[in-house]
């Protein structure tokens, strides 16, 4: 079990210093119950698999843009006579 020891503690002649470490679950639970340690939860994040993009085809020369049509004004009936 992974725990974080909050303060130095002497147990059975062994000093346990502050920091994060992996301990036997029974011993870790004792340290947590004494209030000198807290459980550390690790979250495993799976990497997202992205689809490979196909590279765009490049022709070397730039493509012409779209041409907009010009509107032609209608002739009025008065000017047609």
Protein Blocks (a to p, Z undefined) as FASTA:
>chain_A
ZZddfbdcdeehiacdeddddddfklmmmmmmnopaccdddddddddddddddddddehi
acdddddddddddddfklmZZ
